[in-house]
Amino acid sequence: MNMTDGDRAILRELMKQVADGAALPVQQEKLAQWQQLNELRPTRPLVCILQVPWHEMNWEDELTCRCEGDWARGVESGLRMQLYQWRHFPDDQIAEGAVVCPYAIHDTGVGISEESDVLTSSGLASRHFHEQFHSLDDVAKIRMPEVTHDEAATQRHYELLCELFGDIMPVVKRGITHVWFAPWDDLITWYGVDRAMLDMVLNPGLVNACMERLVDAHLHRLRQWEEQNLLSLPGPNGMAGSGGLSATPELPQPGYDPKRVTPRDLWGCATPQIFSEVSPEMHWEFALRHELRFLEKWGLNYYGCCEQLHHKVDLLRRVPNLRKISCSPRADKALMAERCGTDYVISLKPNPAVLAYDDWVPEVARRELREDLEKLRGCVVEVVLKDISTVRYEPQRLWEWASIAQEVTAEFAP
């Protein structure tokens, strides 16, 4: 890796700022709060802000990269975004006191990819998916992935990071810590949305065969991760599913082997987001009963993302070690509270549309969040603002939302 002295100086200065933030006592305070929440003990609703439209956020050139090399610019961009969020819209995420070197893992995939017509407008894309499953013979298009770890590449990257940052913060190698398991997210892009919904009635055997094969592929990949020892414990800022942080004293499992992490030491998750309007009975038949084969492997589980689940909580009680359930913007919060009680963390997803209106009205954001939390009063709640498509190129909207969220959640501290 050729790096100019200028690039090196820029990256080291930014990393020193990150290290200073990571060393603050507040990071340990946040860690204790997340552990408390994830153990289902009463605490203030904790806040995460994710999936930010960074292309709209460059206020006064704070996000403008100044490095020359491509690799250096990639690292610089990540550091600048982290520091920017701390300055302007801090939440309850934790700054990790280490530089992470990810394993160089290669995956052949499952042998099939999206074929679609794409329409782009204002930077956003909509798709019409081409149907690729017509008979049981087509199920074989889904192949078993093969996983390899390029240990030499991992070591080269590790040595580079140690040389660059090792005197500022420790460098740690880390494998797979968080698995996004959403087979239906992939399946509909190959099957076609309308066709998939219709075939659950007209051709259920084909739909179930596709799901069974796709879950087989995910399990085949998981077995290879275990066999090659590619799983790692997350850092303090590790995520659980589509929700908040995963920190809990319950994981890793008591007596675990630190040299060989297993799925039992980690969080799993699942979501069939396209099933928002699908009945609980069909949700079980075409999604959950297949997903359970994967979910049963993990120490704790998170379920859901953007789909409504308030009317499916009883169904989700079949998920082993379920700890968090997503509560999407369109979910019935009162019914969610009634059916979850304090049995699960309710992962409240405020509607990000409040940031996209023609006019930004902070009191609307305040009212919406307070109303949602009032309906969930007495429950264990995290607040996860995500899927932020736009702030209309007014980053101050998100800055102010973060401040409002801290103020409102403090009102609901036990």
C-alpha positions as CSV (number, residue, x, y, z in Angstrom):
1,M,0.0,0.0,0.0
2,N,1.6,3.2,-1.1
3,M,0.6,6.1,1.0
4,T,1.7,9.7,0.9
5,D,3.0,11.4,4.1
6,G,0.1,13.8,3.8
7,D,-2.5,11.0,3.7
8,R,-0.8,9.4,6.7
9,A,-0.9,12.6,8.7
10,I,-4.6,13.2,7.9
11,L,-5.7,9.7,8.9
12,R,-3.6,9.7,12.1
13,E,-5.1,13.0,13.2
14,L,-8.6,11.8,12.6
15,M,-8.0,8.6,14.5
16,K,-6.6,10.5,17.5
17,Q,-9.9,12.4,17.7
18,V,-11.8,9.1,17.5
19,A,-9.5,7.6,20.2
20,D,-10.1,10.6,22.5
21,G,-13.9,10.1,22.1
22,A,-13.7,6.4,22.7
23,A,-11.8,7.0,26.0
24,L,-14.5,9.1,27.5
25,P,-16.3,7.7,30.6
26,V,-19.6,8.1,28.8
27,Q,-18.9,5.1,26.6
28,Q,-18.9,2.7,29.6
29,E,-22.0,4.4,30.9
30,K,-23.7,3.7,27.5
31,L,-22.5,0.1,27.6
32,A,-24.1,-0.5,31.0
33,Q,-27.3,1.0,29.8
34,W,-27.5,-1.2,26.7
35,Q,-26.7,-4.3,28.8
36,Q,-29.5,-3.3,31.1
37,L,-32.0,-2.8,28.3
38,N,-31.1,-6.0,26.6
39,E,-31.6,-7.9,29.8
40,L,-35.1,-6.5,29.8
41,R,-34.5,-4.4,32.9
42,P,-36.2,-0.9,33.0
43,T,-34.1,1.9,31.6
44,R,-34.6,5.0,29.4
45,P,-35.4,4.2,25.8
46,L,-32.0,4.2,24.1
47,V,-31.5,5.8,20.7
48,C,-29.7,4.8,17.5
49,I,-29.6,6.8,14.3
50,L,-28.7,4.6,11.3
51,Q,-28.7,4.7,7.5
52,V,-28.0,8.4,7.1
53,P,-28.2,10.1,3.7
54,W,-24.5,11.2,4.0
55,H,-24.5,12.7,0.5
56,E,-26.8,15.4,1.9
57,M,-24.9,16.0,5.1
58,N,-21.7,17.8,4.1
59,W,-22.1,20.9,6.2
60,E,-19.2,23.4,5.7
61,D,-17.0,20.7,4.1
62,E,-16.7,18.7,7.3
63,L,-17.2,15.5,5.3
64,T,-14.9,16.4,2.4
65,C,-12.0,14.0,2.0
66,R,-8.6,15.4,1.6
67,C,-6.5,12.2,1.2
68,E,-5.2,11.4,-2.3
69,G,-5.2,7.6,-2.3
70,D,-8.4,5.6,-2.8
71,W,-7.8,3.3,0.2
72,A,-6.9,6.3,2.4
73,R,-10.0,8.2,1.3
74,G,-12.2,5.3,2.2
75,V,-10.8,5.1,5.7
76,E,-10.9,8.9,6.0
77,S,-14.6,9.0,4.9
78,G,-15.6,6.6,7.7
79,L,-13.7,8.5,10.3
80,R,-15.1,11.9,9.3
81,M,-18.7,10.5,9.4
82,Q,-18.1,9.1,12.9
83,L,-16.8,12.4,14.2
84,Y,-19.5,14.4,12.4
85,Q,-22.2,12.3,14.0
86,W,-20.6,12.8,17.5
87,R,-20.6,16.6,16.9
88,H,-24.0,17.1,15.3
89,F,-26.4,14.3,16.0
90,P,-25.0,12.1,18.8
91,D,-27.1,9.1,19.9
92,D,-26.5,6.2,22.3
93,Q,-24.1,4.2,20.1
94,I,-20.8,3.4,21.6
95,A,-17.4,4.4,20.4
96,E,-15.1,1.4,20.4
97,G,-11.6,1.8,21.6
98,A,-10.0,-0.3,18.9
99,V,-9.3,-0.3,15.2
100,V,-11.0,-3.3,13.5
101,C,-9.3,-5.3,10.8
102,P,-12.0,-7.5,9.2
103,Y,-11.2,-10.9,7.9
104,A,-10.8,-11.1,4.1
105,I,-13.7,-13.5,3.5
106,H,-14.8,-14.5,0.1
107,D,-18.2,-16.0,-0.8
108,T,-19.3,-17.5,-4.1
109,G,-22.9,-16.5,-3.4
110,V,-26.0,-18.7,-4.2
111,G,-25.7,-18.8,-8.0
112,I,-28.6,-16.5,-8.8
113,S,-28.9,-12.7,-8.9
114,E,-31.5,-10.1,-9.5
115,E,-32.7,-9.4,-13.1
116,S,-34.8,-6.2,-13.2
117,D,-35.8,-3.0,-14.9
118,V,-34.6,0.0,-12.9
119,L,-36.1,3.5,-12.8
120,T,-34.0,6.1,-11.0
121,S,-35.3,9.5,-9.9
122,S,-33.7,12.0,-7.4
123,G,-31.1,9.4,-6.5
124,L,-33.6,6.8,-5.6
125,A,-34.4,3.6,-7.6
126,S,-37.5,1.5,-8.1
127,R,-37.3,-1.9,-9.7
128,H,-39.5,-4.3,-11.7
129,F,-38.1,-7.8,-11.0
130,H,-38.0,-10.4,-13.8
131,E,-39.6,-13.8,-12.8
132,Q,-37.0,-16.6,-12.7
133,F,-39.0,-19.4,-11.0
134,H,-41.6,-21.1,-12.9
135,S,-41.4,-24.8,-11.9
136,L,-39.7,-27.0,-9.4
137,D,-36.8,-27.5,-11.8
138,D,-35.9,-23.8,-11.3
139,V,-35.3,-24.3,-7.6
140,A,-31.9,-25.8,-8.5
141,K,-30.9,-22.3,-9.7
142,I,-30.2,-21.7,-6.0
143,R,-26.8,-23.2,-5.3
144,M,-24.8,-23.8,-2.1
145,P,-22.3,-21.0,-1.4
146,E,-18.6,-21.8,-0.9
147,V,-16.7,-19.7,1.7
148,T,-12.9,-19.1,1.8
149,H,-10.7,-16.9,4.1
150,D,-7.7,-15.3,2.6
151,E,-5.6,-15.3,5.7
152,A,-2.6,-13.7,4.0
153,A,-4.7,-10.8,2.9
154,T,-6.1,-10.4,6.4
155,Q,-2.6,-10.4,7.9
156,R,-1.4,-7.8,5.4
157,H,-4.3,-5.5,6.2
158,Y,-3.7,-6.1,10.0
159,E,0.0,-5.2,9.7
160,L,-0.8,-2.0,7.7
161,L,-3.3,-0.9,10.3
162,C,-0.9,-1.7,13.2
163,E,1.8,0.4,11.5
164,L,-0.5,3.3,10.8
165,F,-2.6,3.4,14.0
166,G,-1.2,0.9,16.5
167,D,0.3,3.5,18.8
168,I,-3.0,5.4,18.9
169,M,-5.5,2.5,19.5
170,P,-5.1,-1.3,19.6
171,V,-5.8,-3.1,16.3
172,V,-8.0,-6.2,16.5
173,K,-8.8,-8.8,13.8
174,R,-12.5,-9.6,13.7
175,G,-14.5,-12.0,11.6
176,I,-18.3,-12.3,11.2
177,T,-20.2,-10.8,14.1
178,H,-23.6,-9.9,12.7
179,V,-25.6,-11.9,10.1
180,W,-28.4,-10.3,8.2
181,F,-30.8,-13.3,7.5
182,A,-33.6,-12.1,5.2
183,P,-34.2,-14.9,2.7
184,W,-37.4,-13.3,1.5
185,D,-35.6,-10.0,0.7
186,D,-33.6,-12.0,-1.9
187,L,-36.3,-14.4,-3.0
188,I,-38.7,-11.7,-4.2
189,T,-36.0,-10.2,-6.3
190,W,-35.7,-13.5,-8.2
191,Y,-39.4,-14.5,-8.1
192,G,-41.1,-11.2,-8.6
193,V,-43.3,-9.6,-5.9
194,D,-46.7,-10.1,-7.5
195,R,-45.9,-13.6,-8.6
196,A,-44.6,-14.6,-5.2
197,M,-47.7,-13.3,-3.5
198,L,-50.0,-15.1,-5.9
199,D,-48.1,-18.4,-5.8
200,M,-48.5,-18.7,-2.1
201,V,-52.1,-19.5,-3.0
202,L,-51.8,-20.9,-6.6
203,N,-48.5,-22.8,-6.4
204,P,-47.5,-23.2,-2.7
205,G,-45.3,-26.2,-3.3
206,L,-42.9,-24.1,-5.5
207,V,-42.8,-21.2,-3.0
208,N,-42.0,-23.6,-0.1
209,A,-39.4,-25.5,-2.2
210,C,-37.6,-22.2,-3.0
211,M,-37.6,-21.2,0.7
212,E,-36.4,-24.6,1.8
213,R,-33.5,-24.5,-0.7
214,L,-32.6,-20.9,0.2
215,V,-32.4,-21.7,3.9
216,D,-30.3,-24.8,3.1
217,A,-27.9,-22.4,1.4
218,H,-27.7,-20.1,4.4
219,L,-27.1,-23.1,6.8
220,H,-24.4,-24.4,4.4
221,R,-22.7,-21.1,4.6
222,L,-23.0,-21.0,8.4
223,R,-21.5,-24.4,8.8
224,Q,-18.5,-23.2,6.8
225,W,-18.1,-20.2,9.0
226,E,-18.0,-22.4,12.0
227,E,-15.7,-25.0,10.4
228,Q,-13.2,-22.3,9.4
229,N,-13.5,-20.4,12.7
230,L,-14.7,-17.2,11.0
231,L,-17.2,-16.1,13.7
232,S,-16.1,-13.4,16.2
233,L,-17.6,-11.6,19.2
234,P,-18.8,-8.1,18.3
235,G,-17.3,-5.0,19.8
236,P,-19.4,-2.9,22.2
237,N,-21.0,-1.2,19.3
238,G,-22.2,-4.4,17.6
239,M,-25.7,-4.4,16.3
240,A,-28.6,-6.8,16.8
241,G,-30.8,-7.4,13.7
242,S,-32.2,-4.1,12.3
243,G,-32.3,-2.7,15.8
244,G,-30.0,-1.2,18.4
245,L,-26.9,-2.5,20.0
246,S,-26.3,-6.1,21.0
247,A,-24.4,-5.7,24.2
248,T,-25.5,-8.1,26.9
249,P,-23.9,-10.1,29.7
250,E,-25.8,-13.1,28.5
251,L,-23.5,-13.5,25.5
252,P,-21.2,-15.1,24.9
253,Q,-22.6,-18.2,26.6
254,P,-21.1,-19.2,29.9
255,G,-18.1,-21.4,29.4
256,Y,-17.6,-20.4,25.8
257,D,-14.2,-21.0,24.1
258,P,-12.7,-17.6,23.2
259,K,-10.7,-19.3,20.5
260,R,-13.8,-20.7,18.7
261,V,-16.9,-18.5,18.8
262,T,-20.1,-20.3,17.8
263,P,-23.6,-19.0,16.8
264,R,-24.7,-19.7,20.4
265,D,-22.4,-16.8,21.5
266,L,-24.0,-14.4,19.1
267,W,-27.3,-12.7,18.0
268,G,-29.3,-14.0,15.1
269,C,-32.1,-12.3,13.2
270,A,-34.7,-12.8,10.5
271,T,-37.1,-10.7,8.6
272,P,-39.6,-11.2,5.7
273,Q,-40.2,-7.5,5.0
274,I,-42.5,-8.3,2.1
275,F,-44.9,-10.1,4.5
276,S,-46.3,-6.9,6.1
277,E,-49.8,-7.6,4.8
278,V,-49.5,-11.4,4.8
279,S,-51.7,-13.2,7.4
280,P,-50.1,-14.9,10.5
281,E,-51.1,-18.3,9.1
282,M,-49.3,-17.7,5.8
283,H,-46.4,-16.0,7.5
284,W,-45.9,-19.3,9.4
285,E,-46.3,-21.5,6.4
286,F,-44.0,-19.6,4.0
287,A,-41.6,-17.8,6.2
288,L,-41.3,-18.5,9.9
289,R,-41.3,-22.3,9.9
290,H,-38.4,-22.2,7.4
291,E,-36.6,-19.4,9.3
292,L,-36.7,-21.3,12.5
293,R,-34.1,-23.8,11.1
294,F,-31.6,-20.9,11.1
295,L,-32.8,-19.0,14.2
296,E,-32.5,-22.0,16.4
297,K,-28.7,-21.8,16.1
298,W,-28.2,-18.5,17.9
299,G,-27.9,-17.4,21.5
300,L,-30.4,-14.6,21.2
301,N,-32.6,-13.5,18.3
302,Y,-34.1,-10.3,16.8
303,Y,-37.1,-10.5,14.5
304,G,-38.4,-8.1,11.9
305,C,-37.5,-4.8,10.2
306,C,-40.0,-2.7,8.2
307,E,-43.0,-5.1,8.2
308,Q,-45.8,-4.7,10.7
309,L,-45.7,-7.4,13.5
310,H,-48.2,-6.1,16.1
311,H,-50.7,-8.8,15.1
312,K,-48.0,-11.6,14.9
313,V,-46.5,-11.4,18.4
314,D,-48.1,-14.7,19.5
315,L,-46.7,-16.3,16.4
316,L,-43.2,-15.0,17.1
317,R,-43.2,-16.5,20.5
318,R,-42.2,-19.7,18.7
319,V,-38.8,-18.2,17.9
320,P,-36.2,-19.6,20.3
321,N,-34.3,-17.1,22.4
322,L,-36.3,-14.2,20.9
323,R,-35.3,-11.0,22.7
324,K,-36.2,-8.1,20.4
325,I,-39.1,-7.4,18.0
326,S,-39.2,-4.7,15.4
327,C,-42.0,-2.1,15.7
328,S,-42.2,-0.4,12.3
329,P,-43.6,3.1,11.7
330,R,-47.0,1.6,10.6
331,A,-47.3,-0.8,13.5
332,D,-50.1,-0.4,16.1
333,K,-48.0,0.6,19.1
334,A,-50.7,0.1,21.7
335,L,-51.3,-3.4,20.5
336,M,-47.6,-4.0,20.4
337,A,-47.3,-3.0,24.0
338,E,-50.3,-5.1,25.0
339,R,-48.9,-8.3,23.4
340,C,-45.2,-7.8,24.2
341,G,-45.4,-6.4,27.7
342,T,-41.9,-6.7,29.2
343,D,-41.2,-10.1,27.5
344,Y,-39.2,-8.5,24.7
345,V,-37.4,-5.3,23.8
346,I,-39.7,-3.4,21.4
347,S,-37.5,-1.9,18.7
348,L,-39.4,1.3,17.9
349,K,-38.8,2.6,14.4
350,P,-40.0,6.3,14.1
351,N,-41.2,7.4,10.7
352,P,-38.3,9.0,8.9
353,A,-40.7,10.8,6.6
354,V,-40.9,13.6,9.3
355,L,-37.4,14.6,8.0
356,A,-38.5,14.7,4.4
357,Y,-41.5,17.1,4.4
358,D,-41.3,20.4,2.4
359,D,-41.0,22.2,5.8
360,W,-39.2,20.9,8.8
361,V,-41.4,21.3,11.9
362,P,-39.5,20.1,15.0
363,E,-42.7,20.0,17.1
364,V,-44.2,17.5,14.8
365,A,-41.2,15.2,15.3
366,R,-41.4,15.7,19.1
367,R,-45.1,15.0,19.2
368,E,-44.9,11.9,17.0
369,L,-42.1,10.4,19.1
370,R,-43.7,11.3,22.4
371,E,-47.0,9.7,21.3
372,D,-45.4,6.5,20.3
373,L,-43.4,6.2,23.5
374,E,-46.5,7.0,25.6
375,K,-48.3,4.0,23.9
376,L,-45.3,1.9,24.8
377,R,-44.9,3.2,28.4
378,G,-44.0,0.4,30.8
379,C,-42.4,-1.7,28.0
380,V,-38.6,-2.1,27.4
381,V,-38.0,0.1,24.3
382,E,-35.2,1.2,22.0
383,V,-35.6,3.9,19.4
384,V,-34.0,3.2,16.0
385,L,-34.3,5.9,13.4
386,K,-33.3,4.4,10.1
387,D,-34.1,4.3,6.3
388,I,-33.6,8.1,6.2
389,S,-33.8,8.7,2.4
390,T,-33.5,12.4,2.6
391,V,-33.3,15.4,4.9
392,R,-33.9,17.7,1.9
393,Y,-30.2,18.8,2.0
394,E,-30.8,20.4,5.4
395,P,-28.6,18.4,7.7
396,Q,-29.8,20.5,10.7
397,R,-33.1,18.6,10.6
398,L,-31.3,15.5,11.7
399,W,-29.2,17.4,14.2
400,E,-32.4,18.7,15.8
401,W,-34.2,15.4,15.7
402,A,-31.3,13.8,17.7
403,S,-31.6,16.5,20.3
404,I,-35.4,16.1,20.5
405,A,-35.0,12.3,20.9
406,Q,-32.7,12.6,23.8
407,E,-35.0,15.1,25.5
408,V,-38.2,13.0,24.9
409,T,-36.7,9.6,25.9
410,A,-35.5,11.2,29.1
411,E,-39.1,11.8,30.0
412,F,-39.7,8.0,29.9
413,A,-36.8,7.0,32.1
414,P,-38.1,4.8,35.0
